[in-house]
Amino acid sequence: MIEQKTDAPTPARVRGLAGRLAGVEGVRAIKRLQHAWGQYAEAGDYAAMADLFAPDGRLVLPPREARGREEILALLVETMGGGDASPAPDRLDVRLQLSPVVTIADDGRSGRGRWHELTLSGRHGERAEWSGGIHENEYVLVDGVWRISVLRHHPQFAGAHEDGWRNVSDAVPLVPFHFTPDQAGTPVPPRLEADADPAALPGLAARARRLIDESEVQNLLSAYGFYVDRKLWDDVGDLFADDGVLRWGDDEWEGRAGIRLGLESRSTAGLADGEFFDHLQLMPIVEVSADRSAARVRALELQIIGTHGGRGWWGVRVCDGEFVRTDAGWRIAALRYSPRLLADHAHGWAHGLPPRPEIGTAYPESRGPAIAFAHPVRDQRDAPDAASDADASLDDLEKMISVAEAFDGAENVACAYGYFLDESHWDESADLFARDGWKELSFVGTYIGRERIRDSLVARYGRRPRRPTFLPIHQKTQPFVTVEPDGRARIRLKMLQVNSGWDTEASFVSGVYEEQIVREDGVWRIHGMDLEYIVVAEWSGGLPGVTRDLGRIFAPTPEAIEAFDPAPDAPLRGLAFAPFPDIGPLGFHFANPVSGREPAIRWEWSDGRFDSSTFFEPGPAPASDMTGKAST
């Protein structure tokens, strides 16, 4: 709950709120650094990457290590550029930074971050490769600017596209965690203070409001991605300003009606049976103008698209976005997507990419638009205009900081769960939940209460470490966060699960998480967790070759589900198994953030006590996504 305090603006309270605000800004600065790392890598700007580090910063890319800017730059040119400091567009290096868990130290001057990295790389005419691993990084505040202190990559899987990825060894080790469940739920130390006095209140309020603006802009981009995935063209159009512009490659449409018609000309609204259309919006860097009237965003989009029995595609596009703030809130002014890669899953991107004139120029001829955002270290951001916050009270400031904290707290605990799950750390997984929280145990049912969740995980998987030859990597990204007036939060995330083995075929799983988040005893915790699987695909067949039994490949037998002990407290809220190539229903916890258009299935806040009326049957999804019954 957000407490509304009414005491006078004492210096101690101002310092405490200023400290909390600086802590949230530190979390955002760390995310900006890591997103910039990935953006500059794709652009081949190794000098900009090296400038993200502190003067004595370290880069660890096993078995190599570098310290200081010049050594770091040389290592980047050698390992990423192949010796070329300005690589040509025919060298691909897309390093997607996903699933952040970021914590600020008690002194407010250093921080830690854990990330998944998923990389698509290659050289046209030579190779096409995948790789991935975990970053456990350190960050430091130097002269008021956050920088990377240590970037340490732990490789986990790699492989040529034609064969799919494999583990880098027969026993990939655990990457030590920098956080406990409680620390993941406390990204900013509770007693952090910063020098400030009551006269600084308008400036503090303006800084807090900018954090919320950044979050709302990111929400719009995430909503766009979720709507495009389902081909909900009306909802996509609603997100734009009256004269908004959407450009996909060489096609550009203007105005809400024009955008809807343009998208419809590309593809009929609503997913058809056997159609998969994921467009993940990743690594956004949001810049809000000093007067808060406009914002710019650069992001990378990962496309996973295809038709059952037809063809499958992997794509990367660069998003250049403009947003405008109206009296009614933020709107998209323009989203321009420039293609970087579009490759057939069956062939990869090493040789003979087929011409695709409908998408515009792409790899290996061009990279897309030049990076325009301010360098997180070299360029100083303009301070927000405090004029509109001249009358802000301390209560106003505290409420805004609490809202901003909720965005990062929700993402932290949601992603922390994925990391603990990957390593079969069931106690830590359960400890992320609120005392009365609920969780769906995949394929089995819903368990209510932290200890019931713990018991169900142990009963299902046993108290044993992760199998050393297999990595189930739950990458959670593209957060859409709703903060309720009482301080509770809900978060929707895309899941791209990478399954990698030493002696098994690569596979991937796509799904959507819907989670409820509360602050319990000062710690953000998960109050509810629902995962809707969409597809399970093996590498050899990709999306075109998915068979209907693959959705059950990781599930217990029907007899084991029926006899599972402890028995669930409630059934699952949605489908038990990934429905693809059928199109299953997919609920949303939010209405369209601009138009208020209600989704066909609206998930309200729940205590987890579902009943059988919430079960659905898969089938084609029409343009409205009107499938199944709404839950209660």
N, C-alpha and C positions, 0 to 999 in steps of 0.2 A: 504494500500500500504506500502511496505518496503522502507523507505527512505535511500538512499545511501549518507552518510555524508562524506565530504572530509576534514574537519578541522583537525588540528594537534591533537595528542593524549594528550589533556589537562588532568590534574589530575581530574578535575570535571567530564569530560566525562567518564574516566576510572572508577571512583567511581560509577557513575550512571549505567554503563553497568554491573559492578560487583554486584551491588545491584539487578538489574533485574535478573541476572544469579542466585544469591543466592535465590531469590524468586521462580524461576522455580524449582530449586533443592529442595526447601522446599515443594512445591506442590507434587513433585515426592516422596519425603521422606514420606509424609503423606499417600499417596496412598500405598507405600510399607508397612508402619506400619499396615494399615488396611487389606491389602491382607495377610500379615503375620499372623495377628490375626485369619483370617479364616483358613489359612493353618495349623497353630499350633493346632487349635481347632479340625480339622479333624484328626490330628495325635495324639491327646490326650496328647500334651505336655503343661501342664498347667503352669509349671515353666517358659517356654519360653514366654507364653502369659503374665504372670505377669511381666516379665522383660521388656516388651514393655512400661511400665508406668514410668512416672517421679517419683522421690522418694516420693512425697506427692500426687501421682495420685489417682484418684477415679474411681471406677467401680460401675455403677448404673444399677442393674438388678431388677426392681421393683418386689416385695416390698423391696428387699434387697439392701444394699449398703456397700461398703468396701473402706477403705482408706489405702494406703501404701502397699508395696509388699506383706507382709505376710498375711494381711487380704484379699487382692485380690486373692492370691493363694488359701487360704482356701475356699473362696467363689466359685472359679472356680471348685475346687475339689468336693465341695458339690453339686453344681447345675449342672455342666456338667459331672462330673465323677461319680456321684452317691456315693460319698465318697471314690472312688478309685483314688489315685494319678497317677496310671499307668493303665488306663482301657484297658481291652482286646479288640481285634478287633471286638468282637460281640456286642460292644456298638458303635452305629453309631451317629455321630455328625458332619454333613456337614453344615457349616454356610457360605453361599455364600454372599459375600459383593459386592453389585451392585450399579450402577448409582451414581458415586461420583460427588458432587459439593464441591470443595475445594477452600478456600480463605485464603490468607496470610494477617495478620494484618499490619497496617501502619509502625510499628516498625520492621517488619521482624522477630520478635522473637516468635510469636505465630500464630496459625492458627485455622480454623474451618473446619469441614467436615460433610456433610450429606450423608447418605448411606441407601439404602435398604438392609435388611438382609432377605434371604430366607433360611430356615433351614429344612433339612431332618434329622430326629433323630429317635432313637429307641434302643431297646435291643432285640436281637434275642430270640425268644421264649416267648417274653412278649408284645412288642408294636412296632408300626410303626407310626410316627407322622410327621406332617408338622407344621411349625410356621413361622411367619415373622413379621417384624416391621421396624421402622426407627431408625437409629443412628443419633443423633446430638452430635458430639464429639468435644472436644477441644484438641489442641496439643501445645507443647511448645518446644523451642530450649534450651537445657541444655548442657552447656560445648561443644557447637558445634554439638550436636547430637539431632535430633528430637525425641520426645517421646510423648506418649499419656498422656495428663493431666487429661481429664475426658472422659470416655466412658460411654455414657448414652443411653440405649436402651429403645425404646418406643414400647411395644408389640401392634400389630394390629389384627392379626388373628392367629388361631391355630386349630388343630383338628387331630383326628385319621385318618390314611390313608383310612380306609374302608369307612368313611363317607365324607371325604374331609374337608377342612378348613372352619372355621366360624369366624366371628368377635369376639373379646374377650369381647365385651359388646354391648349393644343395641345403644350406641352412642359413637363410638370411636372418641376421641377428635383430633383436629388439633394439629400436632406437630409444634411448632413455627419455623419459618425459620430464619436461621442466615444470610440470604442474600436477597438483592433486585435484580431485574433484572440487574441493572447496576453493582452491586457487583459480581454477577455470571459471568458477562462478563469482569470482571477485577480481575482475580484470584491473580495477583501480583500487588501491589500498584505501580502507575506510577512513583512516586518520591523516591522509595526505593534506598538507597545508601549503599555501603559497602567499608571498607578500602581496597584500592588497588592503585598501581601506575603503570605507563607504563611498568616497568620491569616485571610486573606480567602477561602481555598480553598472552604469550604462554600458561601459565597454565590455564588462564581463557578460552582461545580458546579450549584447550583440554577438559575442563569440559563441555563446551557447545556442543562440538562434541559428547561427550559420551551421553548426553541427546538425541541427534538426533539418535545416534546408538540404544539406548534403544527403541525409538519410531519405528524405522524401523524394528527392530526385533519383536516387538509386532505386527506391521502391518502384518508381514509374518505369525505369528500364527493366527491372525484374518482371513487373507485371506484363510489359510488352513481350518478353520472352515466353512467359507462361501462356499467354494468349496465342502467340504465333504457333507454339507447339501443338495446340489443339485446332488451329485454323479458325479461331474465333474472330473473324474479320471485323464484326461490329464492335467488339470490345477493343480491338487494336485501334480502330479509327477513333473511338471515343477518347483515347489518351492524348490526342493531338489538339493543338490550338486550332482555331477556325481556319487559319491560313497555313496550317502545319504542312510539312513536306516529309515524305518518306521516299528514300531512294535505295533500290536494290540493284547494284551494278549499273547498267545503262538505263534502267527503267526508273522514272521519277514521277511521283503522283503528288498532287497538292490538294489540300482541304480534306476534311473528314470524309465527305462523300467520294471525292476523287481517290482517296487512299483505299476505301472499301472496294470501289470498282476496280482499281488497279490490282489489288490483291486477288479479287475474284477472277480477274482475267488471267492471272497466273495459275490459280487453282481454286476449285469450288470450295466454299466454306464447309468446315466440318471434316474431320478425318474419315476416310473411307476404310472399309475392312482391308487389312493388310498394309496400311500406310503408316509410316513412322516419320516424324517431322520435327525432331528436337533442334532447338536453336538456343544454346546456353550463352547467357550474357556474362562475361567473365572479366575480372581484373579492372573494374571501372575506376577511373580517376576523375573525381568530380571537382570542378572549380566554380564556386559561387561568386558572383560579382560583389564588390564592396557594398553596393546599394541594395543587394539582394533581389534585383529585378530580373536577373538572368543567370544561367549556369551553362557550362560546357562540360561534356563528358567524352572521354575516349575509353573504349573497351574493345576486347576481342570477343568474337562470337565463334563458338565451336558448333558446327553443324553435324548432326548425325541423322541422315535422311535415307529413305529407301522404301521399296515396296516388296512385299512378300512374293517370292517367285519371280521377281524382276531384278532390279539392281539396287545396290547400296552405295552410299557416298559418304566420305568424310570431307568436311569443308571448314575453312577458317576465313572469317571476314573481319575487317577493321571497322569499328563503329565510331563515327564522328557525330556527336550529338549536341544539339542546342535545346535548352529548356527556358521557358519564360514563366515568371510568376505573375499571376493575375489576381484580382480581388477574391476569386474563388479558390486559389491555390495554384500549384505548379502544373504546367502543361508541357507537352513535347512540342517544341517549335520545329525541329528538324532532326531526323535520324538518317544519316547517309552511310550505307554499308558498301565498302569497297572490297571486292574479293581478293583474298591472298592465295587460297588453295581450294580446289575442288577435285577430288580424286575418287575414282571407282574403287570400292573396297576390294574387288577381285584383282585389281592390278597395282594399286598403290600409286606413288608419285615419282618413282625413279625414272621411268621411261614412258614415252609415248602417251602423254596426257592428251586425251581427245579434245579437239577444239570445242569450246562452249560459248559461242558468241552471245547467248542470251544473258550470261552473267558478267560480261565485260572482261577487261584484261585481268589476268591473274598469274599465279606462279606458272612458269618460271620467269615471266617477263617483268612483273612489277610487284612492289611491296604494298602499295596503297598510299594514303596521304601521310605526309610528314607529321611527326609528333609536334603538337602545338602547346601542350600543357607545360606549366612552369616546372622546372627541375626542382625536385623536393629539397635539395641542398643548396644548389647554386643560386636559385632565384627566390627572393623573398616575396611572400604573398602580401597583398594589400590588406591592411587591417579593416575589418567590417565597419561600416558607418554606424555609429552609435546614436545618431539623432533620433531614430524612431524608438529607441529604448530609454529615452531620458527619464521617463516616469516609471521604469521597471522597479519593482520592489524585490526584496530578498526572497519573499515567497515565490514571486514569478521566476526568479533566477533558479531557485532550488527545484521548482517543478520542471523547468526546461532542462536542467542538468540531469534530472532523474529520467526524463524521456530519452535524452541522448544516451545515457548509460544503458537503458533497456535494449537499444538496438545492438550494442556490442556485447552486452551480457547474454542476450538470447543467442546470438551467433556463436559465442564462445562455448557455451555448454552444449549446444547442438552439435558442433564440430568435435568437441572433446569426446562425446559419446562415440562417434565414429572411430576415433583413434583407439579408445579402450576396447571397443568391440573387435577391432582388427586383431588385437593381441590377446583376445580371450580373457581380459581382465574383468571378470564378472562383478566382483565387489566394487571396483571403481565405477563400472557402468551403472550399477544400482545406486551408488552414492550420489550420482548426479541428479537423482530424482527427489522431488519433494516427498514429505512423509506420507501424504495421501495421493501421490502421483499415480498415474496409470501408464501402462505400456502394452502395446500389442506384441506378443511373441509370435513371430512369423509363422504362418500356417496353422497355429494352434488356437489362440484366443487372447483375450485381454486380461491382464493382471493388475489389481488395484492395491496400492500401498507399496512403499519402498521395499519392505521385507518380502512381500509376495513376488515382486519383480525379481529380487535377488534369487529367491528359491526357484523361480521358473527358469532363469538363465542357467543356474547350476544343474537343475534337473535335465535340461535339454542338452547342454554341452559338456557337463562335467567339470570338475576342478582340475584341469590340466592345461598346460601351456599350448599356445598355437602350434599347429602342425608345422614343423620347420620347413617343409618343402612346399607349402601353399600359403599364398597371401590373398586374403579377401579384403580389398582396399575400398572402404566406403568414403568416397569423396563427395562432400556436401557443399553446395555452392548456390549462387544466385539467390540470396536471401530476400524475401519480402517480409518486413516486420511491421506488425500492427501493435501499437501501445495503447492500452485501454486507459480511460480516465482514472481508474483505481490503481494504475501502475503495473497491472499484469500485462503480459505480452504474448503474442502469437507469432510464429515464424513459419514460413513456407520455404522449402529448399529443394533444389534438384539434387538427385543422387545419381552419380555416375560411378558405379562400382566396377573396379578393375580386378578381375580374378587372374592371378598369375601363379604358375607352379613351376617346379623344377622338372617334373616328369609328366605334366598334364597339359592339355591344350589350353591356350588363352581363351577367356570369355569375358563378356561384359554384361552388366545389368543396369537398366535405367529405371528410375522410379521417382516418386515425389514424397517428401516428408512434410507432414503438418504437425507442428508441436505447440504446446502451451507452456509458457514460462512464467514462474512466479519468483518473487524475492522472499526468501524464507530465512529469518535470522540474519539478514544482511547479505545473504548469498543467493545469487541467481541459480534456480534449479528448474529442472524439467518437470512440469506438472502433467503433461500428456504427450504421447508420441504415437503417431499413426504413419506407417509407411505403406504407400500404394505402389506395388510393383507394376511395371508396364511391359518390360520385355527382358528376356534372358536369351543371349545370343552367343553361340560358339564362334570362334574365329574363322574356322574353315568355311562355314556357310554364311556368316554375317547375317544381316537382317533378312536377305532373300531366302536363306536356308533354314530359318527358325522352324522347328517342329513343335506341335502343340504340347508335347510332353516336356519340353525344356523348362517351362514355367514351374515344373515340379521337381527339377533335378536336385535341388538342395533340400527338399521337403522330406519329413518322415513319411512312412507309409500311412495310408488311411487308418489302418488298424492301430498304429502307434499314436496317431493323433487322437483317436477315440479313447484310448486307454491312458493318455498322458496324465502323469501325476507329478505335481498337484494340478487338479482340474482348474481350468480358467474361471475367473469371476464373471466374465461376460464374453460373448463372441467377438470376432473381429468386426471392425466398423465397415470395411469394404470387402473387396475381393480377396480371396486367400492366395491366389496364384497369379503370376503375370499372364495377362490375357492374350498378348500378341501372338498370332496375327489378328485376333479379334480386337475390337476397340472397347475397352472397359470404361465405365464411368469414372469421373475424377472430380472430387469435391474441392471447393475453395473455402478458406476461412474468411475471405473478404469479398465485398462487392467491388465493381470497377471503381478504382480510386478517383476517377474524374466524373464519370456520369452517374455513378451509383447503381449501374445495371447489376441486378442480382444474378449470380451464377445459377445454373440449373440445380446444382447440389451445393448447399451452404452448410459448412460445418460450424456449428455454434460451440461456445465453450462447454465442455463436458466433464462429468465426473468419471467417465469411462464405463458407465453401466449401460452398455448398448444391449439391444435385443435383436431378435432374428429379423425384424422388419428393416434393419439397416443393411442386409445382404443384397447384393446386386447380381445380375446376370450380364456377362459381356455381350456386346453386339455393336453394330455400326453406330457411330455417333453423328447425328445430324448437325447442321450448322449451329444450332443453339447449344450443342452438347447436352441436350435434354435426354438424359438416360438415367434410369433408376429412380429411387425415392430419396428424398432428403432425410437426413438424420435428425434426431432430436437431442 
